[in-house]
Amino acid sequence: MQIKCTGQKPASDLVSTLSAALISPSGTILVNEHLQVADPKYANVYALGDVAETKSLKMGRAASMQAFFVADNICRSIRGQPLKQFRPTIFDRAIELTLGLVRIAMRIWTMDSPCGRSTMSPTSVMARLIYSSTKLAGTMLCTPQ
């Protein structure tokens, strides 16, 4: 079952009925390293995106990447395979703007900077190198503010 949790505040009410201890002070759902809710009693319940307490920024790109991750872990669980641990990637912290057919501009936030401020970190430089070397995009613009 999938429950959409969109809105201005985390829609974690349903999970709070399972256990109030699963809800952080900010209202997000506490999850483990597999994006399962943080109570082993509910190992078949996952949370992702803005409603989940993760180290990812609250952005659609991060939620989309987490959805693929959770789907893979559900399949692994069904097959009896060990679950993968979630680690935000550089692209979970990025906003991409298409500039025509072959160019993009991308802003990447560091893990310790709040959304709305970016820094030119070694991570951002690495992303630029990845894009340049693989020729996935013509130009990548990462400017500090």
N, C-alpha and C positions, 0 to 999 in steps of 0.2 A: 504494500500500500504506500502511496506517495501522498504526502500532505504538503500543500504549498503554504509557506509561512512568510508571505510578503507583507510589507507595511512599514510604518515608521518605527515600530518597536518590535523586538523579537516575539514572534507568535509561538511561545513555548508552553502554552497552557495545557495542551494535551499531554505532553511529557511530564509536566509537573504533577499530573494526577497519578502517574506511576510512582514518583518519589520527588518530594520537594528538594531533596539533596542533589538532584540532577540539574538544578537551575542555579546559575551563577548570580551574584549580586546585580549584574547588569541585565539579567533576564535571559541570557543565552543558555543553550544546553551544553552542559559539560560533557566532553567526549574524550575517549582514550586515543591512543596512537593509531588505531584502525578506523577512527571516526564512528565507532560504536558509542552509544551513550555510556557514561562512566560508571555503570553498575553492571557487574558480570551477570546478574540475574536477567538482564535484558540484552543479551549478546546478539540477538537478531534485530535490534533496533539501532538504526544509524541516523546521524544528523549531519547536515552539511550546509554550506553557504552561510548567509548572514546569521542564521539562527544558531549555528554551532560556535562554540568557544574554541577557536583555532588560532594559529599564529598567522593566518592569511588575512589580507585586507578584505573588507566587506565590499566586494565588487563582483559583478557578474562573471568575469573571466575566471576568478578563483572558484566560484561556485560551480561553474561548468567543468573545470578540471577535477574538482572534488567529486562530481557526479560520476565521471568515468572511473575514478579511483574506487568509489563505493560499489559501483556495479561490478567491478573486477573482484573486489573482496567478497561480495555476495556469491558470485560464481565459485570462488575459491572455497568458501564455506560449504557450499552445496557439495563440492567434490571432495571435501575433507582435507583440503590443502591448507598449509599455514597462511594466515592473512598477512598482507603487506602492511608496513608502517607508513603512515602518511607523513610526508615532508613537503612543505610548500616549495615550489620551484620558482625560479626567477620569473616565469611567465604568469604565475599567480599574482604577482605584484606589479603587473604592467597594464598600461592602457595603450592601445594601438589605434592609430588613425591612418587610414589609407589615403595616400596622396597620388591619385591616378592609378595607372595599371601596374607599375613596377616599384613604386616607392612607398615607404611608410615613415611615420614619426611615432616614436614610442617613448613613454615615460615609465621608468621603473623606480619604485620606492624601495628603500632599504627596509629591513625588518624592524629597525628601531626608530624609523621616522614616521610621524603620524601621516595619515592620508591627507593630502593637500600640500605637502612639502616633499620635495624630492632632493636627493643628494647625488652627486656624481661619485659613487662608491666603487670599489673594485668589482662589485657585482655588476654594476651598470656598465663598467668598462668591458667586463667579460661578455656581457650580452651584446655589446657593440661588436666585439671580435667574432662572436659566434655568427652574428648576422652577416658580417663582412666576409668571413671565410666560407660560409655555406651559400652565399649569394641568394638567401631567401628573400632579401629585400635590397633595393638599391642603396638607400641611405637610412640610417637610424639616427635620430636626433635626440640626445639626452642632455638637457641643459640644467644645471643647478639653479635654484632660486634663492 
